[in-house]
Amino acid sequence: MTTQHPSALSGRMMGLSEATALIRAGGHYSIAGDEALLRQLPRGHWIGGTIPYFMGQDGGVTTRDQLYVAAVPVLGGAPEIRFYDPISLERVCADGPDNGFSIIVMPAFSAVHSLFARNAPGYEDMYIKPLVGWISGIHLADLGRASPLVVNGETLEFDGERALVMHVPLPETKYAQIDIINLFTQGEGDRIRFPAKGFSASDCLINDQPGNFAQYVASRAIDTKLPLVADYSGAMINVSIKAVDAAKGTVDFYAPVFDDIEYRFAAPVPDYVSAFHASLPAQTGPIGFSCNCVLNYLYSELEGKRVPAMLGPMTFGEVAYQLLNQTLVYLTIEG
């Protein structure tokens, strides 16, 4: 098997004119950038989403003037681009190629975002057909004034309510592999369970004793930059805290908690960049897709810091089969 170091990336930051030339020259692309730039791109075989935060080749950057453009490897036939609404979303994996992968982009705060987060683990062919992607967002200064969008480059349709997917077939000699890098592990604190799944919680069990989760967080002055972490048979999956309202007794999350999972708050990560480099695999196949979380970008102060092995948008959520938070996701082509 031929392998390459992760620095053999498919994407990088570039200006509008260079991105336009690439699209017009052919090929298939995954593109992230500010809405105003995306609206100036020509028709072509690309999917996109809005975001102004990136890990680029020169380091972490917040920009409305550049795009992140990643070439999608086309090795086994032409990819298919398709929208999914709240009704058809459950078909997203079943519609994927028998051998290949699918890239999904969903607008943050939309119905498809919420439905996918809650129900994706039960979708047909989930965990059988590789599904990777991200949640599009906006500049945090634009909250309440702009909406996260996805864009189908083949039709130049912009949409804030549907998911957009590129299904990419691969030849029998190749296969797609999805991996995550999550620097957070469960801390030594209390065991936490919730009585129902959802994006918010009030009641909970703390070490099997009933309590209010918001009061628990406030009374212990817990650092809410640290996510809740669940251990899925050795895979650490985060749920990030969005807001704590101690007066109302509620806590909102960026991804849902589940009623059959035990959580603990994460142990602190003192130096994100050093820990990230230590977690990188020594070798991997060519990178077909990667993204990281805007919360890692903000909380770990990655602006201007270089994490050159894995470039891509810093997103409002990551998809590696299911919705993730504060996690780097990447897909490689092996074989």
MARZA-712672 format. One record per residue (C-alpha): x, y, z; residue in one letter. Coordinates in Angstrom, 3 decimals, always signed. Layout:
# MARZA-712672
+----------+----------+----------+------+
|        u |        v |        w | code |
+----------+----------+----------+------+
|        X |        Y |        Z |    a |
...
+----------+----------+----------+------+
***
This chain:
# MARZA-712672
+----------+----------+----------+------+
|        u |        v |        w | code |
+----------+----------+----------+------+
|   +0.000 |   +0.000 |   +0.000 |    m |
|   +1.278 |   +3.454 |   -0.889 |    t |
|   +1.146 |   +5.859 |   +2.030 |    t |
|   +1.832 |   +9.536 |   +2.434 |    q |
|   +2.420 |  +11.776 |   +5.411 |    h |
|   -0.615 |  +13.885 |   +6.303 |    p |
|   +1.129 |  +16.946 |   +4.843 |    s |
|   +0.054 |  +15.638 |   +1.403 |    a |
|   -3.152 |  +17.626 |   +1.650 |    l |
|   -5.880 |  +18.087 |   -0.897 |    s |
|   -6.797 |  +21.649 |   +0.108 |    g |
|   -5.483 |  +25.101 |   +0.929 |    r |
|   -6.468 |  +28.734 |   +1.331 |    m |
|   -6.666 |  +30.803 |   -1.844 |    m |
|   -8.191 |  +33.923 |   -3.335 |    g |
|  -11.328 |  +34.204 |   -5.427 |    l |
|   -9.553 |  +34.343 |   -8.795 |    s |
|   -7.534 |  +31.186 |   -8.153 |    e |
|  -10.593 |  +29.290 |   -6.903 |    a |
|  -12.559 |  +30.422 |   -9.956 |    t |
|   -9.827 |  +29.186 |  -12.289 |    a |
|   -9.728 |  +25.791 |  -10.565 |    l |
|  -13.484 |  +25.320 |  -10.845 |    i |
|  -13.507 |  +26.297 |  -14.524 |    r |
|  -10.648 |  +23.883 |  -15.226 |    a |
|  -12.777 |  +20.961 |  -14.031 |    g |
|  -12.524 |  +18.617 |  -11.091 |    g |
|  -14.661 |  +18.257 |   -7.980 |    h |
|  -14.175 |  +20.434 |   -4.910 |    y |
|  -15.294 |  +21.047 |   -1.346 |    s |
|  -15.183 |  +24.787 |   -0.620 |    i |
|  -15.622 |  +26.864 |   +2.530 |    a |
|  -15.726 |  +30.626 |   +2.846 |    g |
|  -17.697 |  +33.784 |   +3.454 |    d |
|  -21.093 |  +33.961 |   +1.752 |    e |
|  -20.112 |  +36.998 |   -0.326 |    a |
|  -17.155 |  +35.117 |   -1.843 |    l |
|  -19.104 |  +31.918 |   -2.426 |    l |
|  -21.719 |  +33.896 |   -4.363 |    r |
|  -19.026 |  +35.034 |   -6.809 |    q |
|  -17.861 |  +31.535 |   -7.729 |    l |
|  -18.879 |  +30.037 |  -11.094 |    p |
|  -20.916 |  +26.912 |  -11.689 |    r |
|  -18.966 |  +23.707 |  -11.396 |    g |
|  -18.686 |  +20.414 |   -9.591 |    h |
|  -18.392 |  +21.713 |   -6.038 |    w |
|  -20.209 |  +21.900 |   -2.746 |    i |
|  -19.702 |  +24.651 |   -0.222 |    g |
|  -20.636 |  +26.096 |   +3.112 |    g |
|  -20.278 |  +29.414 |   +4.907 |    t |
|  -17.573 |  +29.933 |   +7.545 |    i |
|  -14.863 |  +32.590 |   +8.113 |    p |
|  -12.588 |  +30.510 |  +10.401 |    y |
|   -9.845 |  +28.268 |   +9.031 |    f |
|   -6.654 |  +26.397 |   +9.691 |    m |
|   -4.712 |  +27.397 |   +6.597 |    g |
|   -1.236 |  +26.643 |   +5.347 |    q |
|   +0.033 |  +29.778 |   +7.138 |    d |
|   -1.819 |  +29.094 |  +10.394 |    g |
|   -5.177 |  +29.737 |  +11.986 |    g |
|   -6.963 |  +32.645 |  +10.339 |    v |
|  -10.270 |  +34.499 |  +10.431 |    t |
|  -10.952 |  +35.919 |   +6.976 |    t |
|  -13.766 |  +36.987 |   +4.679 |    r |
|  -11.338 |  +37.457 |   +1.784 |    d |
|  -10.112 |  +33.920 |   +1.135 |    q |
|  -11.628 |  +30.515 |   +0.491 |    l |
|  -10.558 |  +27.071 |   +1.585 |    y |
|  -10.658 |  +24.828 |   -1.488 |    v |
|  -10.087 |  +21.074 |   -1.265 |    a |
|   -9.981 |  +18.802 |   -4.292 |    a |
|  -12.238 |  +15.772 |   -3.884 |    v |
|  -10.475 |  +12.632 |   -5.159 |    p |
|  -12.397 |  +11.247 |   -8.135 |    v |
|  -11.073 |   +7.742 |   -8.727 |    l |
|  -14.105 |   +5.556 |   -9.385 |    g |
|  -16.692 |   +7.466 |  -11.388 |    g |
|  -18.380 |  +10.847 |  -11.208 |    a |
|  -19.607 |  +12.004 |   -7.777 |    p |
|  -23.261 |  +12.922 |   -7.282 |    e |
|  -24.388 |  +16.096 |   -5.490 |    i |
|  -27.784 |  +16.006 |   -3.788 |    r |
|  -29.829 |  +18.046 |   -1.294 |    f |
|  -31.560 |  +16.350 |   +1.661 |    y |
|  -34.516 |  +17.832 |   +3.515 |    d |
|  -35.774 |  +16.756 |   +6.965 |    p |
|  -37.798 |  +13.926 |   +5.407 |    i |
|  -35.152 |  +12.483 |   +3.072 |    s |
|  -32.211 |  +13.019 |   +5.454 |    l |
|  -32.484 |   +9.509 |   +6.871 |    e |
|  -31.474 |   +8.193 |   +3.413 |    r |
|  -28.133 |   +9.985 |   +3.414 |    v |
|  -26.025 |   +6.859 |   +4.001 |    c |
|  -28.283 |   +4.426 |   +2.144 |    a |
|  -27.927 |   +6.609 |   -0.973 |    d |
|  -24.138 |   +6.530 |   -0.750 |    g |
|  -21.990 |   +4.401 |   -3.067 |    p |
|  -21.419 |   +0.763 |   -2.139 |    d |
|  -17.704 |   +1.542 |   -2.066 |    n |
|  -16.732 |   +5.158 |   -1.558 |    g |
|  -17.675 |   +7.950 |   +0.816 |    f |
|  -20.027 |  +10.895 |   +1.226 |    s |
|  -19.291 |  +14.488 |   +2.284 |    i |
|  -22.171 |  +16.255 |   +4.046 |    i |
|  -22.550 |  +19.969 |   +4.838 |    v |
|  -25.437 |  +21.168 |   +7.021 |    m |
|  -26.393 |  +24.717 |   +8.034 |    p |
|  -25.985 |  +25.344 |  +11.758 |    a |
|  -29.206 |  +25.849 |  +13.752 |    f |
|  -31.336 |  +24.306 |  +10.962 |    s |
|  -33.891 |  +21.525 |  +11.347 |    a |
|  -31.641 |  +19.076 |   +9.477 |    v |
|  -28.790 |  +19.888 |  +11.884 |    h |
|  -30.990 |  +19.056 |  +14.862 |    s |
|  -32.531 |  +15.947 |  +13.297 |    l |
|  -29.179 |  +14.571 |  +12.204 |    f |
|  -27.654 |  +15.142 |  +15.632 |    a |
|  -30.460 |  +13.289 |  +17.377 |    r |
|  -31.179 |  +10.483 |  +14.933 |    n |
|  -28.149 |   +9.789 |  +12.728 |    a |
|  -26.918 |   +6.765 |  +14.723 |    p |
|  -30.105 |   +4.950 |  +13.679 |    g |
|  -30.000 |   +5.776 |   +9.950 |    y |
|  -29.875 |   +2.920 |   +7.445 |    e |
|  -26.268 |   +1.955 |   +6.537 |    d |
|  -24.844 |   +4.344 |   +9.151 |    m |
|  -21.341 |   +3.174 |  +10.201 |    y |
|  -21.267 |   +0.925 |   +7.104 |    i |
|  -20.839 |   +3.592 |   +4.416 |    k |
|  -18.330 |   +6.340 |   +5.319 |    p |
|  -19.973 |   +9.715 |   +6.001 |    l |
|  -17.861 |  +12.769 |   +6.822 |    v |
|  -18.569 |  +16.481 |   +6.855 |    g |
|  -19.212 |  +19.672 |   +8.742 |    w |
|  -21.725 |  +22.199 |  +10.009 |    i |
|  -21.557 |  +25.535 |   +8.202 |    s |
|  -21.605 |  +28.704 |  +10.267 |    g |
|  -21.102 |  +32.451 |  +10.307 |    i |
|  -18.776 |  +34.986 |  +11.866 |    h |
|  -19.703 |  +35.181 |  +15.538 |    l |
|  -20.053 |  +38.957 |  +15.156 |    a |
|  -22.887 |  +38.283 |  +12.680 |    d |
|  -25.058 |  +36.209 |  +15.032 |    l |
|  -28.646 |  +37.346 |  +14.569 |    g |
|  -27.832 |  +39.143 |  +11.307 |    r |
|  -26.718 |  +36.353 |   +8.975 |    a |
|  -27.606 |  +32.701 |   +8.493 |    s |
|  -25.338 |  +29.701 |   +7.888 |    p |
|  -25.739 |  +28.389 |   +4.351 |    l |
|  -24.731 |  +25.548 |   +2.069 |    v |
|  -24.302 |  +25.919 |   -1.687 |    v |
|  -24.603 |  +23.493 |   -4.587 |    n |
|  -21.980 |  +24.606 |   -7.087 |    g |
|  -23.650 |  +22.734 |   -9.946 |    e |
|  -26.794 |  +24.875 |   -9.674 |    t |
|  -25.516 |  +27.789 |   -7.529 |    l |
|  -28.417 |  +27.190 |   -5.118 |    e |
|  -27.843 |  +28.560 |   -1.610 |    f |
|  -29.874 |  +26.926 |   +1.152 |    d |
|  -30.205 |  +27.418 |   +4.893 |    g |
|  -32.603 |  +24.561 |   +5.619 |    e |
|  -31.340 |  +21.507 |   +3.727 |    r |
|  -28.248 |  +19.341 |   +3.980 |    a |
|  -26.014 |  +19.058 |   +0.926 |    l |
|  -24.122 |  +15.866 |   +0.148 |    v |
|  -21.517 |  +14.802 |   -2.398 |    m |
|  -21.536 |  +11.014 |   -2.850 |    h |
|  -18.110 |   +9.912 |   -4.114 |    v |
|  -17.572 |   +6.385 |   -5.505 |    p |
|  -14.206 |   +4.641 |   -5.290 |    l |
|  -12.792 |   +1.713 |   -7.286 |    p |
|  -12.646 |   -1.712 |   -5.663 |    e |
|   -8.904 |   -1.307 |   -5.090 |    t |
|   -9.434 |   +1.724 |   -2.812 |    k |
|  -11.398 |   +2.394 |   +0.347 |    y |
|  -12.200 |   +5.423 |   +2.496 |    a |
|  -11.271 |   +5.546 |   +6.161 |    q |
|  -12.581 |   +8.111 |   +8.640 |    i |
|  -10.546 |   +9.027 |  +11.706 |    d |
|  -10.865 |  +11.603 |  +14.447 |    i |
|   -8.365 |  +13.373 |  +16.661 |    i |
|   -9.955 |  +14.256 |  +19.967 |    n |
|   -7.524 |  +15.667 |  +22.491 |    l |
|  -10.060 |  +15.478 |  +25.288 |    f |
|  -10.351 |  +12.530 |  +27.636 |    t |
|  -12.645 |  +11.964 |  +30.566 |    q |
|  -11.453 |  +13.686 |  +33.719 |    g |
|  -11.540 |  +12.218 |  +37.200 |    e |
|  -14.712 |  +14.062 |  +38.180 |    g |
|  -18.277 |  +12.970 |  +38.795 |    d |
|  -20.241 |  +10.530 |  +36.647 |    r |
|  -23.145 |  +12.301 |  +34.919 |    i |
|  -26.236 |  +10.860 |  +33.233 |    r |
|  -29.294 |  +12.504 |  +31.702 |    f |
|  -32.892 |  +11.196 |  +31.678 |    p |
|  -33.571 |  +12.146 |  +28.038 |    a |
|  -31.636 |  +12.880 |  +24.855 |    k |
|  -31.564 |  +16.436 |  +23.586 |    g |
|  -29.715 |  +19.715 |  +23.041 |    f |
|  -30.553 |  +20.961 |  +26.546 |    s |
|  -30.839 |  +19.483 |  +30.008 |    a |
|  -31.965 |  +20.397 |  +33.480 |    s |
|  -32.431 |  +17.178 |  +35.449 |    d |
|  -29.528 |  +14.778 |  +35.702 |    c |
|  -27.964 |  +12.100 |  +37.848 |    l |
|  -24.649 |  +12.964 |  +39.512 |    i |
|  -22.972 |   +9.777 |  +40.700 |    n |
|  -26.462 |   +8.208 |  +40.593 |    d |
|  -27.953 |  +10.990 |  +42.752 |    q |
|  -30.639 |  +13.292 |  +41.260 |    p |
|  -29.707 |  +16.925 |  +40.724 |    g |
|  -30.002 |  +19.967 |  +38.487 |    n |
|  -27.221 |  +20.157 |  +35.917 |    f |
|  -27.102 |  +23.965 |  +35.671 |    a |
|  -26.843 |  +24.321 |  +39.437 |    q |
|  -24.173 |  +21.633 |  +39.500 |    y |
|  -22.063 |  +23.463 |  +36.888 |    v |
|  -22.489 |  +26.850 |  +38.587 |    a |
|  -21.878 |  +25.658 |  +42.150 |    s |
|  -18.608 |  +23.989 |  +41.200 |    r |
|  -17.441 |  +26.815 |  +38.896 |    a |
|  -16.780 |  +24.262 |  +36.161 |    i |
|  -14.852 |  +25.556 |  +33.152 |    d |
|  -17.442 |  +25.200 |  +30.385 |    t |
|  -14.752 |  +25.444 |  +27.716 |    k |
|  -14.201 |  +21.798 |  +28.617 |    l |
|  -16.754 |  +19.467 |  +27.010 |    p |
|  -18.594 |  +16.564 |  +28.499 |    l |
|  -16.881 |  +13.392 |  +27.291 |    v |
|  -18.454 |   +9.979 |  +26.755 |    a |
|  -16.477 |   +6.781 |  +26.300 |    d |
|  -17.913 |   +4.836 |  +23.348 |    y |
|  -15.944 |   +1.600 |  +23.722 |    s |
|  -12.665 |   +3.492 |  +23.786 |    g |
|  -13.635 |   +6.309 |  +21.399 |    a |
|  -13.952 |   +9.617 |  +23.254 |    m |
|  -16.959 |  +11.642 |  +22.005 |    i |
|  -17.483 |  +15.244 |  +23.157 |    n |
|  -20.597 |  +17.278 |  +23.879 |    v |
|  -19.732 |  +20.973 |  +24.154 |    s |
|  -21.492 |  +23.429 |  +26.457 |    i |
|  -23.266 |  +26.264 |  +24.626 |    k |
|  -24.818 |  +28.174 |  +27.542 |    a |
|  -25.651 |  +27.787 |  +31.234 |    v |
|  -28.733 |  +29.500 |  +32.677 |    d |
|  -28.527 |  +28.938 |  +36.414 |    a |
|  -31.694 |  +30.984 |  +37.037 |    a |
|  -33.774 |  +28.761 |  +34.744 |    k |
|  -31.821 |  +25.665 |  +35.695 |    g |
|  -30.989 |  +24.719 |  +32.099 |    t |
|  -27.832 |  +23.970 |  +30.129 |    v |
|  -27.731 |  +24.100 |  +26.317 |    d |
|  -25.346 |  +21.979 |  +24.249 |    f |
|  -23.850 |  +22.141 |  +20.738 |    y |
|  -24.647 |  +18.446 |  +20.251 |    a |
|  -27.218 |  +16.267 |  +21.976 |    p |
|  -26.648 |  +14.263 |  +25.107 |    v |
|  -28.113 |  +10.758 |  +25.141 |    f |
|  -30.003 |   +9.033 |  +27.919 |    d |
|  -28.058 |   +5.763 |  +27.747 |    d |
|  -24.566 |   +7.275 |  +27.988 |    i |
|  -22.410 |   +8.197 |  +30.987 |    e |
|  -20.460 |  +11.465 |  +30.797 |    y |
|  -17.662 |  +13.167 |  +32.698 |    r |
|  -16.199 |  +16.617 |  +32.175 |    f |
|  -12.963 |  +16.539 |  +30.204 |    a |
|   -9.516 |  +16.814 |  +31.670 |    a |
|   -7.805 |  +20.117 |  +30.687 |    p |
|   -5.477 |  +20.237 |  +27.652 |    v |
|   -2.706 |  +22.748 |  +28.544 |    p |
|   -1.109 |  +23.084 |  +25.070 |    d |
|   -3.451 |  +22.267 |  +22.185 |    y |
|   -0.903 |  +22.602 |  +19.364 |    v |
|   +1.714 |  +20.369 |  +21.012 |    s |
|   -0.903 |  +17.804 |  +22.012 |    a |
|   -2.323 |  +17.820 |  +18.499 |    f |
|   +1.038 |  +17.170 |  +16.866 |    h |
|   +1.662 |  +14.324 |  +19.311 |    a |
|   -1.673 |  +12.755 |  +18.298 |    s |
|   -1.056 |  +12.757 |  +14.539 |    l |
|   -0.542 |   +9.370 |  +12.887 |    p |
|   +2.972 |   +8.779 |  +11.552 |    a |
|   +1.629 |   +7.865 |   +8.124 |    q |
|   -1.703 |   +7.796 |   +6.379 |    t |
|   -3.146 |   +7.700 |   +2.901 |    g |
|   -3.879 |  +10.901 |   +0.970 |    p |
|   -6.246 |  +13.226 |   +2.828 |    i |
|   -9.642 |  +13.410 |   +1.132 |    g |
|  -11.263 |  +15.751 |   +3.663 |    f |
|  -10.549 |  +17.377 |   +7.023 |    s |
|  -12.141 |  +19.913 |   +9.360 |    c |
|  -11.812 |  +21.058 |  +12.953 |    n |
|  -14.072 |  +22.811 |  +15.457 |    c |
|  -14.428 |  +26.563 |  +15.869 |    v |
|  -14.475 |  +26.028 |  +19.648 |    l |
|  -10.983 |  +24.537 |  +19.475 |    n |
|   -9.987 |  +27.544 |  +17.356 |    y |
|  -11.374 |  +30.022 |  +19.895 |    l |
|  -10.670 |  +28.308 |  +23.212 |    y |
|   -7.153 |  +27.185 |  +22.272 |    s |
|   -6.398 |  +30.562 |  +20.622 |    e |
|   -5.275 |  +28.995 |  +17.349 |    l |
|   -5.371 |  +32.208 |  +15.313 |    e |
|   -1.864 |  +32.676 |  +13.938 |    g |
|   -0.734 |  +29.262 |  +15.196 |    k |
|   +0.247 |  +26.638 |  +12.648 |    r |
|   -1.128 |  +23.093 |  +12.661 |    v |
|   +0.090 |  +22.305 |   +9.132 |    p |
|   -0.674 |  +18.586 |   +9.006 |    a |
|   -4.462 |  +19.036 |   +8.896 |    m |
|   -5.920 |  +22.067 |   +7.139 |    l |
|   -9.563 |  +22.981 |   +6.640 |    g |
|  -12.512 |  +24.979 |   +7.927 |    p |
|  -13.008 |  +25.494 |  +11.665 |    m |
|  -16.655 |  +24.579 |  +11.880 |    t |
|  -19.809 |  +24.766 |  +13.997 |    f |
|  -19.786 |  +20.964 |  +14.238 |    g |
|  -18.008 |  +18.006 |  +12.707 |    e |
|  -19.399 |  +14.810 |  +11.208 |    v |
|  -17.651 |  +11.471 |  +11.401 |    a |
|  -20.749 |   +9.343 |  +10.887 |    y |
|  -22.486 |  +11.124 |  +13.804 |    q |
|  -22.272 |  +14.760 |  +14.901 |    l |
|  -19.193 |  +15.641 |  +16.963 |    l |
|  -17.904 |  +18.697 |  +18.858 |    n |
|  -14.393 |  +20.002 |  +19.572 |    q |
|  -12.929 |  +17.246 |  +17.412 |    t |
|  -10.788 |  +17.137 |  +14.285 |    l |
|  -12.199 |  +14.847 |  +11.603 |    v |
|  -10.344 |  +13.592 |   +8.561 |    y |
|  -10.883 |  +11.087 |   +5.778 |    l |
|   -8.130 |   +9.261 |   +3.936 |    t |
|   -8.118 |   +7.170 |   +0.781 |    i |
|   -6.362 |   +3.880 |   +1.411 |    e |
|   -5.356 |   +0.973 |   -0.792 |    g |
+----------+----------+----------+------+
***
